Amino acid sequence: MTKTTITSLPDPSGFSIDPLTEILRSGARQLIEQAVEAELAAILEAYKHETTEEGRARLVRHGYLPEREVMTGIGPVKVQVPRVRDRGEAAEKVRFTSSILPPYLRKAKSLEELLPWLYLKGISTGDFLEALAALLGPNAAGLSSTTISRLKAEWWEEYEQWQRRDLSARRFVYVWADGVYFQPRMAEEKQCVLVLIGADEWGRKEVLGLVDGFRESTQSWRELLLDLKRRGLNKAPDLAIGDGALGFWAALREVFGTTREQRCWFHKTGNVLNAMPKSLHAKAKGHLHDIWQAETKADAEAAFDFFVAAYGVKYEKAAAKLIKDRDVLLSFYDFPAEHWKHIRTSNPIESMFATVRHRTGKTKGCLSRKTGLAMAFRLMMSAQAKWRKLDGANRLPEIIEGIAFKDGIKQLQNAA
């Protein structure tokens, strides 16, 4: 792609006190609105060749009905249905009635289940119709296959536009990297979606990169990072967080060589414990916690040495897994203490992946690679809209200015 294909999208904004509930409400509203708009587009398409005597289109959009709230098991969801105007002289005027939002619907327990159905069953046209009929009754039959195809196509178009957005005015201090796997229909290998989440200079988190990669190879990560750079992300992030097994690290050193590395303690703990007997897991896990929960880097180094001395003789492989990443496991001590809980692990991305894995797992292989990627994008965008800012966001400009931190505390600059 050339730079002329780059489009500008608004900066993400808005955070909620209760992210889980708000994600569900926001996602439900957005998907319902998209489905209703797709229904409307289908009826307008059906009448597009009919005109009045003056040559004007017979059926046109005519604003919206008043907004109303539908009570669901996740609380009230605000909805709004568009209207149409029939300019024709026929005795029976054409009216638009949504099969998803009937005129007098105010309370529907079935809508609590509509969101996962739209995500999971909505990928397959046949399943979509069956699911809505079960949830909303026989009127759901009005949701045609053409309408459903429009809805899925809209998701993909949103993803492609997002992939071309301009990043030249953006500055990201932290990035988290990981990959999620699921099995598309008719595919021999699992699909791997590579995801990069960034935190900008205001502490706002957003999905920075999302591509369909070949496993988690260095080449796939290199292509993702180079594309970000091509679209204007020229300033390297200050710190990257992720699992040590990723091909991401080799690609990062090539594309953004000045970015520091932080290995995820959640993944590292699991890797170390997997090389030890289960009978020792609880005790060894406590000693690992002593390392990354230490108040100072010196205390962490001491706890690190203790773990190696205590377990290294009998469980050499476990100790080796820890020793090889010693420096990059303790990088967080050189960043503000307010950020430690965010940057010691890749939890900001893992929690989101849990939702994607859960929902794609339930589809039991009904996804194509294209629809699988589009669904992952929609899930992540819905989650992103309600992410909270990083704690201690006021420290981020100090990091950008190059101010040093030791044991999480800002260091005074030497007098000139």
Residue, then its C-alpha position, 0 to 999 in steps of 0.5 A: m500500500t502507498k501512503t495515499t491509502i492512509t486514512s485518519l481515525p479519531d483518537p480513542s476516548g471514553f472510559s467506564i467505571d464498570p468495564l465489563t458491564e459497559i463493554l456488554r452494553s456498548g457492544a450490544r447497542q452497536l451490533i444491534e444498530q448495525a443489524v438494524e441498519a443492514e435491515l434498512a439497507a435491504i428494504l431500500e435496495a428492494y425499492k431502489h428502482e421505484t420512483t415517483e412521477e417527479g422522478r424522485a426515489r419512492l422510498v427514502r430515509h426519514g430520520y429516527l424514531p425516538e430513542r428508547e431503552v430495552m431492559t436486559g439481563i445486563g441492564p438497560v440498553k439504549v436503542q434507536v430505530p430508523r424510519v423511512r418515508d414512502r413518497g409513492e401514491a400506493a394505497e398501502k404505504v411501505r413502512f420499515t419495521s425492524s425484526i430485531l427491535p419490534p415497535y413496542l419492545r421494552k423488556a426482553k430477556s432474550l436480548e441478554e443472549l443476543l450479543p454472543w449469538l451475534y458474535l458466535k452464530g452470526i458468522s454463519t448465515g444459516d445459524f444467524l437466522e436460526a438463532l434470531a428465530a429462537l430468540l425473537g420469534p418467527n418475525a426474525a425470518g425477516l432478517s434475510s441472508t442479504t441483510i446478514s451478508r451486509l452486516k458481515a461485510e461492514w465488519w470487514e470494511e471497518y477492519e480494512q479502514w482501520q488497517r490504513r489509519d494514519l499514525s504519524a501524530r501518535r506516540f506510544v510509550y508502552v506496547w504489549a504483544d501476543g498472539v491468539y489461535f483458533q481453528p478456521r473452517m477447512a484449514e489444516e492449521k490454527q489461525c494465529v492473530l497477532v495483536l499489539i496493544g499500545a499505551d500513548e502519552w496520555g495513558r490511553k490503551e488501544v489496539l495498535g496492530l492486528v493481523d493474521g500471521f503465520r504462527e508467531s514467526t519473526q517474519s509475521w511480526r516484522e511485517l506488522l511492525l514495518d507497516l506501523k512504521r510506514r503509516g507514521l509510527n516513527k518514534a519507537p515505544d519505550l518498553a515492550i511487554g510480552d512472552g519470551a517465546l514470541g518471534f516478536w522480539a527479533a522483529l522488534r530489535e530490527v524495526f525499533g532497536t531502541t525499545r527496551e524489553q520486559r518479559c511477562w512474569f505471568h508467562k515466565t512463572g508458568n514456564v518455570l513451574n512446568a519444569m518442576p514437580k506439581s508438589l512444589h508449585a505452590k512453594a516455588k510460585g511464592h518464591l517467584h512472587d518474591i522476585w517481581q513483588a520486591e520493592t527494589k531491584a536489589d531485593a529482587e536480585a537477592a530473591f532471584d539468586f535465592f530461587v536459583a540456589a534453592y532449586g537450581v541443583k535438582y531442577e536445572k531446567a526450571a532455573a535455566k528458564l529463569i536465568k536466561d531472561r534475568d535482565v529483561l524480567l527486571s526492566f520494569y524497575d527502571f520505570p515509574a512504580e505507578h506503572w509496575k502493575h501494568i508492565r510486569t505482565s501482558n495481562p492487558i492483552e491476555s484478559m482481552f484474548a480470554t474473551v476472543r478464545h472463549r467465543t471463537g472456541k464455541t464456534k467449533g470451526c465455523l469461521s473462515r480466516k477472513t471472518g475469523l479476523a473480522m470477528a476478532f477485530r470487532l471484539m477487540m474494538s468493543a473492548q477497547a472503547k471502555w478500557r481505563k487509562l493507566d495509573g500514574a498517567n502524569r509520569l508518561p511525559e517524563i518517560i518521553e523526556g528521558i527522565a531516569f527512574k530507579d526502583g520506580i522513583k524519579q531521579l533528580q537531574n544533575a545541576a548544569 
